[in-house]
Structures are given as structure tokens and as C-alpha cells.
Amino acid sequence: MSHHPSGPTSPPPTDPPTGGPGNGQLAVVGGGVIGWSVAWRAAVAGWSVTVFDPRPGRGSSWVAGGMLAPLTEGHPGEDALLELGSESLRRWPAFAEQLTAAAGRPCGLSAEGTIVVGWNAGDRAELARTVAYLAGRGRLVTQLDDDELRVLEPGLAPALRSGVSVPQDRSVDNRALLAALRAAADRAGVRTVERAVSDLDDDGVRGADQVVIAAGTGSPTLTGPLRSTGALPIRPVKGEILRLRARPGAVPGPRHTVRALVHGRSVYLVPRSDGLVVGATQHEVGADTTVTVGGVRDLLADATAVLPGLAEFEFAEHAAGLRPMSPDGVPFIGRLDDRVVLATGHGRNGILLAPLTADAVLADLHRSPLAEVAAAAPGRFA
């Protein structure tokens, strides 16, 4: 059974705005996917850009699965996040094309969609509720019977007899993306300073005409001096991921991103050129990035339950990162005052929302706010 989208879709984005060298000095605090996307696009638009980060490209963006999945991440009550994610996903093909050309290297965007499965009756019932929610929002979701499921992903466990295809939800290799963004930014003249910025009186930031805060879980510290808003309500949420590498003779990994509910736990398997990423746990434990035995055990157990052939893969990496979560899951994108623009609090959707966030920040820098990000207004909890 298929449900097709209704209503108009947004036109593809235009090329990044360009401008002369007179736009001024821009400081971007944070060197993850959001910070680098903003820095690259701002430099193309004529800003003189400096990125500040103690470990550029090695934060939560480095640990991410790279899913571009507004639909399969969609949940009832998160309508604003679904709309933001869908709008950004529409911008992703043009963003990737422009980035690849600017960087001189691929950014890792996959053409394949997503398959979603539920392990037991309770998992399938939860999946059915998500499908009903998406269908009610006019999104394309296609029910798959056993034969259709095997055609798309023959390596799935025999116990999985049905599923859902979500062809719009794609993925990108997060590390290829980071490398492409860094290369494009370097080519555009962005300067990188590898150190932390603790407040907006920092020597490197004080002289900038405009400041973009894209520092993830470190953003509330930076906005503290802004008395009109106080500290941002952003908290760290820990997520653990694994990387598995294909070995000669092993059953091939999945071609699509596979998302599953296994005894109520969510697991995703995202293909990479040499294997796949398995994630992700979610724990409210403060700023703890320790990889736990329980996290690794659950991810491996759920992944091999869904795709038994993964038992023959090499265990290549485990890592944990901190998602910067807002109270409603929606990021903070927009102007705080005449000098400071926020681009932070993206939670589990930073990579998905990078194109829209970059467009919105550039619009704010040029004093023409983007209506599509109204739900992400920084002052909504003031």
C-alpha cells in the first residue's frame, strides 16, 4: 500500500549567494558539519571567515551515522521537526552537487533509500503507528510484503516478514562530508583556529563583525553573557555507534539504510563503502562519552538479529558522541542580537539540517530571515 505526498514541494535551492569582499569579518564558533557548512557558504558569499574549534571535525559529526531521515526519524508530536527536516532534505541534492564541485571531491551522498522493519508484534505495532502518522502528513511510505522485502534486502533475517520502504530518506558518509566541507572551506579562504572559545569576549571573536555560534553542547556557555536570553536550554545526549568492516567471503551488507525496532530498541544500519555504521544508543548521562559494554552488546545483538550475516564482519570501531538536544528537539537557528546568530541544538539531525541551516544563517547575515526556519526561533523559550 502506498501513500503519496500531497501539496506543493519547495523549489530546489539556488547556488550559494555570492558577494564581494566587503561583507565583513565573520567568526564561526564550532567546526562540525553545521559550522563548516555555514563557513563555506559565507566565504563564497564574500565574508572573511574564521572557524574556531579545538578539534575541528572531531565532535559529534565525526561519530554520526549520517542519515538524512526526516520521515523515519519522525514521531507524532514532532511536526515542526518533520517539516524542517523535509525542507532540508529537498535542499540536499543541490547542496551535495555544489559542495562536490567546490571541494573537488565527493561528499558521500547515497542514492539509496531506507527500509524499516519491526522484530516482534509490539515492534510492528509501533512501526504501524509511525506509518499512520507519516501518511497523515502526506508523506510517501510503501508497505512491503515478505517477497518485496527480500528483493530489496535479501540478507534480512527470515523472521522479518514485512517492512516499509521510505525511498526519500537517504544517507551520507559523515566523514566524507566533513572532509569535503573542510576542503571547500579551505578553497574559499576560510581560516581555521584550533582552539576553544569560552565566551564572546575572546580575543579572536571580539573583533568580528558577526558571530555564528555552532558549538553544539558548548553553545550555552557562549550565550551566557547575552542577558536578554540567558543560557540556552541545550543538554548533551550520549549516543554510541559501531563501525563494522566487510571481510572477504562474508555475506554482503545492506544496500539501503536499514532501521529496525528490536524488542522496543531502535537500531540503524547505514552502509559505507567498506562496511557499515551501526547505531545508536541514547542516554541522558551528561557529558559522558565512555563507550559501555552494554551499549556495544545491545547494538551488536540487535544488528545481527536483523542481518545475521554481519556476524562475519570485522569489528572496526566503537565511539560515542554528544548530541546537543533542545527541549522540543528543534534546533536554534536565527539571530540573537545585532551581532550574534545561532546555529546549534540540532540533536540527532545536524547532518540532515545542514543545508537548510546554512541557507538560514546566510539569510540572517544578510538581514533577510528565512521563513522556513521560523519554528527554530532562538527566543521561543524566553
MOQUI-V221581 format. One record per residue. N is the residue number from 1. PSI is psi in whole degrees, -180 to 180 (NA if undefined). NEAR is the number of other ideal C-beta (glycine too) atoms within 12 Angstrom. Layout:
n=N psi=PSI near=NEAR
n=N psi=PSI near=NEAR
This chain:
n=1 psi=132 near=17
n=2 psi=146 near=18
n=3 psi=129 near=22
n=4 psi=149 near=17
n=5 psi=148 near=23
n=6 psi=159 near=12
n=7 psi=168 near=11
n=8 psi=152 near=8
n=9 psi=156 near=17
n=10 psi=146 near=24
n=11 psi=156 near=11
n=12 psi=150 near=19
n=13 psi=154 near=29
n=14 psi=175 near=15
n=15 psi=158 near=19
n=16 psi=141 near=34
n=17 psi=142 near=24
n=18 psi=156 near=19
n=19 psi=170 near=20
n=20 psi=-175 near=12
n=21 psi=7 near=14
n=22 psi=9 near=11
n=23 psi=-26 near=25
n=24 psi=-175 near=23
n=25 psi=129 near=26
n=26 psi=125 near=46
n=27 psi=126 near=43
n=28 psi=116 near=52
n=29 psi=106 near=45
n=30 psi=121 near=50
n=31 psi=48 near=44
n=32 psi=-163 near=48
n=33 psi=-42 near=54
n=34 psi=-50 near=53
n=35 psi=-43 near=51
n=36 psi=-36 near=48
n=37 psi=-45 near=57
n=38 psi=-45 near=53
n=39 psi=-46 near=50
n=40 psi=-51 near=45
n=41 psi=-36 near=48
n=42 psi=-39 near=47
n=43 psi=-40 near=38
n=44 psi=-34 near=31
n=45 psi=2 near=33
n=46 psi=3 near=24
n=47 psi=149 near=41
n=48 psi=108 near=27
n=49 psi=136 near=44
n=50 psi=130 near=38
n=51 psi=132 near=46
n=52 psi=125 near=39
n=53 psi=133 near=39
n=54 psi=-27 near=21
n=55 psi=75 near=23
n=56 psi=132 near=35
n=57 psi=9 near=35
n=58 psi=17 near=24
n=59 psi=-143 near=38
n=60 psi=-27 near=48
n=61 psi=-32 near=45
n=62 psi=-30 near=36
n=63 psi=-11 near=37
n=64 psi=159 near=47
n=65 psi=-23 near=50
n=66 psi=25 near=43
n=67 psi=137 near=46
n=68 psi=81 near=49
n=69 psi=66 near=45
n=70 psi=-28 near=39
n=71 psi=-53 near=41
n=72 psi=-13 near=46
n=73 psi=-2 near=38
n=74 psi=142 near=40
n=75 psi=146 near=27
n=76 psi=137 near=16
n=77 psi=-7 near=15
n=78 psi=44 near=27
n=79 psi=-41 near=23
n=80 psi=-41 near=28
n=81 psi=-37 near=36
n=82 psi=-44 near=35
n=83 psi=-42 near=29
n=84 psi=-46 near=45
n=85 psi=-41 near=48
n=86 psi=-40 near=37
n=87 psi=-42 near=34
n=88 psi=-38 near=44
n=89 psi=-37 near=45
n=90 psi=-26 near=29
n=91 psi=-12 near=39
n=92 psi=-45 near=42
n=93 psi=-46 near=23
n=94 psi=-39 near=25
n=95 psi=-46 near=41
n=96 psi=-41 near=36
n=97 psi=-45 near=21
n=98 psi=-41 near=32
n=99 psi=-44 near=42
n=100 psi=-43 near=24
n=101 psi=-41 near=21
n=102 psi=-35 near=31
n=103 psi=-24 near=29
n=104 psi=23 near=15
n=105 psi=155 near=23
n=106 psi=153 near=23
n=107 psi=3 near=40
n=108 psi=19 near=33
n=109 psi=129 near=31
n=110 psi=147 near=35
n=111 psi=-9 near=18
n=112 psi=151 near=26
n=113 psi=-155 near=34
n=114 psi=141 near=43
n=115 psi=136 near=44
n=116 psi=133 near=47
n=117 psi=158 near=45
n=118 psi=137 near=39
n=119 psi=-51 near=32
n=120 psi=-176 near=21
n=121 psi=-41 near=16
n=122 psi=-40 near=16
n=123 psi=-42 near=30
n=124 psi=-33 near=27
n=125 psi=-40 near=16
n=126 psi=-40 near=28
n=127 psi=-39 near=35
n=128 psi=-36 near=23
n=129 psi=-39 near=21
n=130 psi=-42 near=33
n=131 psi=-44 near=34
n=132 psi=-40 near=21
n=133 psi=-47 near=25
n=134 psi=-42 near=39
n=135 psi=-38 near=25
n=136 psi=-22 near=18
n=137 psi=9 near=30
n=138 psi=25 near=21
n=139 psi=150 near=36
n=140 psi=115 near=28
n=141 psi=138 near=35
n=142 psi=121 near=29
n=143 psi=139 near=27
n=144 psi=132 near=32
n=145 psi=-177 near=17
n=146 psi=-47 near=20
n=147 psi=-44 near=12
n=148 psi=-38 near=22
n=149 psi=-43 near=32
n=150 psi=-33 near=20
n=151 psi=-42 near=17
n=152 psi=-41 near=30
n=153 psi=87 near=35
n=154 psi=-18 near=23
n=155 psi=-1 near=33
n=156 psi=151 near=38
n=157 psi=142 near=31
n=158 psi=-28 near=14
n=159 psi=-17 near=22
n=160 psi=107 near=34
n=161 psi=-3 near=21
n=162 psi=167 near=28
n=163 psi=-168 near=41
n=164 psi=134 near=43
n=165 psi=131 near=34
n=166 psi=85 near=43
n=167 psi=-24 near=29
n=168 psi=-34 near=35
n=169 psi=116 near=42
n=170 psi=-164 near=34
n=171 psi=165 near=44
n=172 psi=144 near=44
n=173 psi=108 near=36
n=174 psi=-35 near=41
n=175 psi=-34 near=34
n=176 psi=-38 near=32
n=177 psi=-47 near=43
n=178 psi=-42 near=41
n=179 psi=-40 near=28
n=180 psi=-42 near=36
n=181 psi=-42 near=48
n=182 psi=-43 near=36
n=183 psi=-44 near=25
n=184 psi=-41 near=37
n=185 psi=-44 near=39
n=186 psi=-44 near=25
n=187 psi=-30 near=20
n=188 psi=-1 near=32
n=189 psi=13 near=23
n=190 psi=136 near=36
n=191 psi=140 near=25
n=192 psi=130 near=29
n=193 psi=115 near=25
n=194 psi=77 near=17
n=195 psi=162 near=19
n=196 psi=153 near=22
n=197 psi=121 near=35
n=198 psi=-23 near=21
n=199 psi=172 near=25
n=200 psi=1 near=30
n=201 psi=4 near=16
n=202 psi=141 near=24
n=203 psi=-39 near=16
n=204 psi=-25 near=26
n=205 psi=-30 near=33
n=206 psi=-36 near=17
n=207 psi=-2 near=18
n=208 psi=144 near=34
n=209 psi=-38 near=23
n=210 psi=149 near=37
n=211 psi=132 near=48
n=212 psi=124 near=50
n=213 psi=112 near=53
n=214 psi=45 near=52
n=215 psi=17 near=47
n=216 psi=-129 near=46
n=217 psi=-14 near=35
n=218 psi=-2 near=35
n=219 psi=-39 near=47
n=220 psi=-34 near=31
n=221 psi=-38 near=25
n=222 psi=-32 near=39
n=223 psi=-4 near=34
n=224 psi=-43 near=21
n=225 psi=-10 near=24
n=226 psi=96 near=29
n=227 psi=-23 near=11
n=228 psi=-20 near=16
n=229 psi=-25 near=27
n=230 psi=-164 near=16
n=231 psi=142 near=20
n=232 psi=141 near=35
n=233 psi=70 near=26
n=234 psi=130 near=37
n=235 psi=151 near=25
n=236 psi=135 near=29
n=237 psi=119 near=32
n=238 psi=138 near=32
n=239 psi=131 near=38
n=240 psi=142 near=39
n=241 psi=159 near=42
n=242 psi=151 near=40
n=243 psi=127 near=40
n=244 psi=140 near=35
n=245 psi=134 near=23
n=246 psi=142 near=26
n=247 psi=154 near=19
n=248 psi=133 near=10
n=249 psi=-13 near=10
n=250 psi=154 near=21
n=251 psi=136 near=21
n=252 psi=146 near=20
n=253 psi=-179 near=38
n=254 psi=151 near=40
n=255 psi=-36 near=25
n=256 psi=162 near=39
n=257 psi=133 near=46
n=258 psi=122 near=49
n=259 psi=141 near=44
n=260 psi=150 near=43
n=261 psi=124 near=32
n=262 psi=106 near=34
n=263 psi=41 near=20
n=264 psi=-10 near=19
n=265 psi=139 near=29
n=266 psi=134 near=37
n=267 psi=143 near=41
n=268 psi=149 near=43
n=269 psi=113 near=47
n=270 psi=118 near=44
n=271 psi=146 near=40
n=272 psi=168 near=32
n=273 psi=-28 near=17
n=274 psi=9 near=20
n=275 psi=-128 near=30
n=276 psi=163 near=44
n=277 psi=135 near=45
n=278 psi=128 near=47
n=279 psi=-175 near=46
n=280 psi=142 near=42
n=281 psi=167 near=39
n=282 psi=115 near=26
n=283 psi=136 near=26
n=284 psi=85 near=15
n=285 psi=25 near=21
n=286 psi=-151 near=13
n=287 psi=49 near=23
n=288 psi=122 near=20
n=289 psi=26 near=28
n=290 psi=133 near=20
n=291 psi=125 near=26
n=292 psi=155 near=19
n=293 psi=-43 near=13
n=294 psi=-39 near=16
n=295 psi=-46 near=31
n=296 psi=-44 near=27
n=297 psi=-48 near=18
n=298 psi=-42 near=27
n=299 psi=-44 near=41
n=300 psi=-42 near=31
n=301 psi=-45 near=23
n=302 psi=-39 near=36
n=303 psi=-44 near=43
n=304 psi=-23 near=28
n=305 psi=-39 near=32
n=306 psi=-43 near=43
n=307 psi=89 near=42
n=308 psi=-29 near=23
n=309 psi=-16 near=27
n=310 psi=-16 near=39
n=311 psi=-22 near=21
n=312 psi=0 near=21
n=313 psi=161 near=35
n=314 psi=136 near=20
n=315 psi=107 near=22
n=316 psi=-33 near=20
n=317 psi=147 near=25
n=318 psi=145 near=28
n=319 psi=162 near=33
n=320 psi=144 near=33
n=321 psi=172 near=40
n=322 psi=115 near=39
n=323 psi=132 near=42
n=324 psi=102 near=43
n=325 psi=138 near=34
n=326 psi=168 near=37
n=327 psi=-33 near=17
n=328 psi=8 near=23
n=329 psi=-8 near=33
n=330 psi=137 near=38
n=331 psi=177 near=46
n=332 psi=110 near=50
n=333 psi=118 near=48
n=334 psi=179 near=34
n=335 psi=131 near=33
n=336 psi=-42 near=33
n=337 psi=-167 near=21
n=338 psi=-16 near=14
n=339 psi=-22 near=25
n=340 psi=131 near=38
n=341 psi=135 near=48
n=342 psi=142 near=47
n=343 psi=74 near=54
n=344 psi=174 near=48
n=345 psi=32 near=47
n=346 psi=-7 near=48
n=347 psi=-127 near=39
n=348 psi=4 near=44
n=349 psi=24 near=46
n=350 psi=-46 near=51
n=351 psi=-43 near=51
n=352 psi=-45 near=47
n=353 psi=5 near=53
n=354 psi=-48 near=48
n=355 psi=-45 near=47
n=356 psi=-41 near=46
n=357 psi=-44 near=50
n=358 psi=-43 near=48
n=359 psi=-42 near=42
n=360 psi=-41 near=43
n=361 psi=-43 near=50
n=362 psi=-39 near=43
n=363 psi=-42 near=30
n=364 psi=-39 near=35
n=365 psi=-31 near=41
n=366 psi=18 near=26
n=367 psi=37 near=13
n=368 psi=77 near=14
n=369 psi=147 near=22
n=370 psi=122 near=33
n=371 psi=-28 near=18
n=372 psi=-17 near=29
n=373 psi=22 near=39
n=374 psi=-35 near=20
n=375 psi=-17 near=29
n=376 psi=19 near=42
n=377 psi=132 near=29
n=378 psi=-29 near=39
n=379 psi=11 near=21
n=380 psi=-17 near=23
n=381 psi=8 near=18
n=382 psi=NA near=16
